[in-house]
């Protein structure tokens, strides 16, 4: 009886090891030029490179943990299996069984006893990925970018470890991780234009959240006085090297604390993440990073500056002049500070600070002393009610963290919501009466902080564009029916 043909896409191969595990287990014991170990390993991966040498050859495999070389010999594999090995091309997915040895050049290698073709790639891999000029092709076909570029894979391993370390830091300090709604009846928690959608069954309009803030503070009212969330947020705004319409945000809230307590906590969080990444070999120095053109010191304590005092000194005017909206508008025109409409004096102070100082804040710098008009959810400062107890952390000229002592006066909160609604040109803002009701039940003295995870990962990977730390960044749609260009992907299909 003739046996049935082998399946075109077999799925019965089971690896016993991954590449990193082989390196860890055999890296010290395998002797250069010595005999293979007696223990058999099985590894699955994608062929990255192939080198034939008559009745033998080498292939380089990639799996989710790294690369490993495979050596195939005709006298070991037999005619039929060696023919399979010889026909492999970059892009093919294979399963290999064999023993581990180290070649004369010192490379850890599997001496193949069996080779199975699991998937034949119908399109070949890029010949020289680093030579691509169309960077959007890398983002659109991230799977090829990951296969072909070690630095890209390393960046996303680093991203995963950053998130894990942030989570570990907070959990070790008694914070409870929670999840809050992404579909919200009211867009709140930040001054940003939301994405709108519609729920058919309820026949109501909903919005993708711009921030989880108001729900997290409801939980503090409910007695969960240390909570955090790491999740996606959405803002219907422009694209840039710093902005993507969906992004990952960390927000955490600590009861019976002030924003000053969080200043030290954020410093400690950065140090904890940096130390963890250094320990795992993902960054070279836990106190010194390179981000674009900047060399950044993470040495503690971080610098602290006051917003109003800095602006007044740079403009050469007394602090009192910053309260005069008319004079501030004249100064803005003279200094070519872009403003729209008739902003308040406090809004102009913030605009001046961003225009004059933001690019200069290279090493980690806490900015404090924000005008109340720019911070509708922050607690007023006891000594100067025109300011709020708030900070922003800048690194490399970019804002990375924003925190404040939370406003827990329901009457003050309602008034500021009213001002926010009145000043919203989109007409989407409405007062969140349920949140005010929650405050009326009593929000303990609380401090909260938001940290942009994507920008944090950019810092620790040295990425200058947010697209380099998002697996699938938002891009303009391709033209209908567009095919990958041969120059961008490969020349022809795999045989």
N, C-alpha and C positions, 0 to 999 in steps of 0.2 A: 504494500500500500504506500503511495507517495505521500510524504509528510506535507502538511499545509505550509504555504509560504510564510516566511517571517513577517511580522507586522511592520508596516512602514514607519510607525511611530510607537515603538515599544515603550511600555511604562513599568516593566518589572525589575529594573535595575535599582538596587538600594545601596548607596554609599555607606561605608563603615567609618570613613574619616572625611574631614574637610581639609583644605590646603593648609590652613593655619595650624590645625591639630597635628598634621604630619610634620610640619616644621618644628612644632613644640615638642613632639614626642621623640623624633629621630634626629633633631638638629645637632645635639651634642654627641650622640652615639655613632652616627654614620661617619665612617672613616674615609677620607679622600682616597679614591682608587681601590678601596677595599671590597670585600664580598658583600652582596646584598644581605639585609637582615632576613631572618627566617619568617618573620611575621608578615602575613599578607594584609594589604590594605586595599580598599575599593574607594575610588573617588570619581565623582561626576563633574564635568565642567565643559566650558566652551573653548575650542581650539583658537588660540590667538596667533600662533606662528607655527610653521612647519619647516623642517629641514631634513631632506632625504639624503641618504648616503649608501646607495646601492641596496644591500641586503639588510640595512638597518636605517634608523632615522630617529629624529627627536621631534617632539611636539610640546608646545607650551600650553597648559590649561589654566583657565581662570574659573574660580567659583566665587561664592559670596564672601569668602574670607581672604582670598589672595591667589597667588599663582604657584604653579608647580610644574616641573618638567617631567616628561614621560619619554622613556627610551624603548623603542620597539625593535626586535630582531626577528628575522625570518625563521631562524633555526629554533627559536623559543615559541613564537606565535603559531607557526605552521603556515602553509601556503595561503589558505583561505583567509585566516584572520590577518595575516600580514598584508594581504591585498586590501583589506578594509583599512588598515592603518595607513598604508601607502597612499590610498585615495583620499584621505582626510584633507580638508582645506580649512583655512581660517573662517570661523563662524560656525562650523559644525559642533554639535553637542555630542559628547561621547561619555561612555562609562569605561573605566580602566581598573583592572585588578592586577596587583603585582607586589613586589617587595621593594624596599627602599634602600638606596645606596647613594654615595656621593661620587660624582664624576671626577676625573683627574683635574678639572678646572675648579673643583670645589662646590659644584652646584648640586643641591639635594634633588634626587631624581627617583622616579618610580621605574623599576625594570618591569615592563608589562608582561604579564602572563596571559592576559585576555583583553581584548579591545572590542567594544560594542558601539556601533553608530546608533545613537538614540534619536537625533534629529539632524537631517541634512539641511543646512542653510541654503535657501533659494536666492538670497541676495548676499553678496560678499561684504566683508567688513571694510571700513575705510582704510585706504592704503597708508595715509599719513594724516591722522586726525589733527595734529597740531598745526598743519598747514592750512586749515580751512580759514577762509576770510569771512564767510557768512556765519557769524556767531549764532544767529537765530536758528540755523539748522541744528546746532548743538542743543538748543533749548527745546526745539520741536521734537527731536528724536533723541531724547535723553538716554534711551536704552543704548544707543550707539556710543554716546558720550561716555557712559559709565563703563562700557566694555573696553573702550579705546584709551581712556585717560585715567591714569593712576591718581592724579591730583583731584579729579572730580570725585572718584570713589572715596578718597580720603576725606574730602570736605563733607560728604554726607554721613560718613561714619562719625566725624567730629560733631556734626549737628545732632545726631542721635545721642551721643555721649553728653553734650552740653545739656540737653533736655533732661536726661537721666540724672545728671549731677545736680541740676537745679531742683528737681523733685526730691532727691535725697537730702539736700540741704534743708529744705522746708519741712519734710517729714521728720527729720531728726530733731527739729525744734518745735514739734507739737502741732504743726499745721495739718489740717485735714483737707485732702484733695476732693473737690466737688465738681459737679457739672451743672451748668445753667443753660437756659434755652438759647438756641441760635435764632429761632423764629420768635419775634417779639411784636407785641401789639403796638408798642411805642418805641421809636428810635431814641435811645438815651444812653447816658454814660460818657459821651464825648461829643465834641462839636465837629460833626462830620456828616456828609450826605450819605444816606443809607441806600441799599438796594431794596426795592419794593417787590412784593409778590402777593399772591392771593390764595387763600385756603378755600377750596371749592365746597367742601362739606359744611364748613361753618359760615361760608359766604362772608368772609372778613378779609380785609387787607392786612398783611403782616410785613415785617421788615427783618432782613438779616441783621443780626446785632452788629453794632459798631464797637461795643465794649460790654463786658459782663458786669461792670461795676455795680449797678443798682441792685441787681439780683444778689450779688455777693454780700452787699451790706445788709440786705434783708435777712440773710442767714446770720449775720452778727447780731442783729436784733433778736433772732430766734435762739440765741445762746451759743451758736458755733463761733466762738470769738477768735479763732485762728483758722482761716480758710484760705485756699488758693485754687486757682484754675489755670491750666495751660490749654488753650484752645484757639480755634480759628475765629477771626473777626473779619468784617467785610466793610469796606468804605468805597462808595461809588464816586471815586475821584481819579485823578490822573495817574499815569504810569511814569516811572522814572527809575534811575539807578537806586533810589532809596525807597520807592513806593511800589507796592503791588496791591491790587484791589482786594485780595484775600491774603491774610497774614496771620502769624501765630503770636499770641500775646500771653504773657504771664501776668496775672494780677493776684496779689495777696493782701490780706487784711488782718490786722492784729489789734485786738481789743486792749484797752487800758494802756495805750502807747501813743506817742506823738510822732510827728514827722522827723523830729530830731533823733528819736530812737531808730528810725528806719535808715537814717544816713549811715550809721555804723553797721546796720544789718546788711545794707546793699554792698558796702565795702567788703564785708565778710563773705557775702555770697560770691562776689567776683573772685576773691582769693580762693575760695573753696573750689569753684569751677576750674580756675587756672591750675591749681595744684593737682586736681584730678586728671585733667588733660595732659599735664606734664608727666604724671606718674604712668599714664597709659601710652606715652610716647607720641602723642598727637600734637604737642607744641614743645619747642626746645627750651623755653625759659618762662617760668610762671610769673615773672615780674616784668618782662620786656617783650612786647609784640610789635610786629611790623604790619601796618594797615595802610595800603596804598603808598603814598610818599612819606608817611609819618612813622617814626619810631616812638612807641607809646610805652610809658612806664606805668605799671600797675602798683607801684610801691604805695603803701598806706602811710599816713592818711591822705585821702584825696583833697585837692584844693577846694576851697569854698569862697564864692564871691556873692556879693549882694547886687541885685539887678539895678535898683534905682541909683545907688551910689556910683556904680560903674558908669551908667549912662550920663549922669550929671557931670562926673569928672571928665569923661571923654568930650562932652559937648561944651564944657567950660561954663556951666550955668549952675545956680544954686538949686538945691533939692526942691525948694518951693516952686520953681519954674516948671517942674514936671507935673504939677497939679493943674496947670493952665492949658486946657485943651486947644485954645486958639493959638497960643504961642507955640505949642508943640507941633501944630499943623504947619505953621510957618517954618519951623526948624526942619520938619520933615521934607518940605519942598526944597529948602536950601541944601539939605544933605542928600537929596535924591532918594529918599526912603519911600518905597512904593506903598501907598495906602489907598483904600477905597472908601468913598463916601465921607462921612464925618465921624471918624472914630473918636472914642473917649480918650482922655489923657492917659488912663491906664493902658489901654490898648496900644497907644502910640509908644509908651515906654517899652512895652514888649517888642513892638516892631523895630524900634531903635536898637534894642539889645541884640536882636537876631541879626540885624543889618550890620552892626558895628563889631560884634564880638564873636558870633557863632563860629566862624571859620578859625578863630584863634584858639578855641578851647580844644587843644589836641590831647594833652594828658587828662585823665579823668578829673572833671570839675563839677562840683555841685553848685548850681545857681539857686539862690534863695531870695525871698522878698518879692513875690509876685503881686502885681496889682489885683485887687478884688474883682475888677471887671473881666479879667482873663481866666478866672477860676471859679465857675459857678457851683462847684461841689466841694470846695475847700473851706475850712474853718477860718474865720477872721482872726487876725493877730490881736492878742489882748492889748498890746501896747500901742498899736497903730491899726485901727479897723479899716483903713484904706488898703491894707495889705492882707494877704492870707498866709497861713503856715504851709508853705509848699516848697518843693525843690524839683529841679530837673537835673539829671546827670548827663553831661556831654562828654563824649570821647571821640577824638578824631574829627572834631567839628560837627558831630551829629548827636542829636538827642537820642539817648538809649533808654533812660528811665524817667518816670514822672511819679512823684509821690506827694502826699499831703496829709495833714491832720484833717479828718473828715468833718464836714459840716453836719452837726447833729441837732441843730435848732430848726424845728419844722417850719416856724414862721419865716425865718430868714431864708430857708430853702425855697419855700413857695414864692417869695418875692423875687428870688434870683431866677427861678424857673420862668416867672412872668417876664422878666427882662430878657431872658434867653429867647422866649417865644416871640416877643415883640421885635427882636433884632434878627430874626431868621428870615432871610430872603426867599427860601424855598417854600415856606409855609407848612413844612412837615412837622415842625416841633409843636408838641402839646405838653401841658403840665402832666406829669406822672402823679396823679392823685393817690394811687395806691402806695407809691414810695413815700410820699409825704405822710400818709396814714401810718406806715411802718415807723417813721421817725417819731410820730406822736406817741407810739407805744414805748419809745425810748431806745435810741442807739447809744450804747456805751461809748465813752471816749475811745476813739478808734483812729488808727493810722493805716493808710493803704498805699500801695505802690503798683505801678504797671511797668513791665520791662518788655520791650520788643524782642522776642526770641530771634527773629530773623537778623536783626541788627547785631544782637549779641553773638550770633554765629558768624556773621561777617567779620566782627572784630577778631574772633579767635581763629578764623581761617585766613584772614587777610584779604577777603573778597571785597572788591570795590563796587560791585553791583549786586543788588538783592537777588537778581536772577540766578546768580552763581550759587546761592544757598537754598533755592527753591527747586525741588525736583521737576515740577511742571509749572513754570511761571506763566502768567497771562500774556498772550501774544495776540497781535492782530490776526484775524482769520486768513488762512491761505486761500488763494483763488480756487473756485470749485474745480475739482478734477485734477488739481496740481499733483504732479508726480515728483518724488525726490530727484534732484538733479544729479546726474552721474558725477559731476565734478565735486559735489558735496558728499555723496555717499560712497559710491564705488563705480568702477568701470565694469559694467556687465554683471550678470548673475553668476552665482557659483555653479560650477559644472555638476 
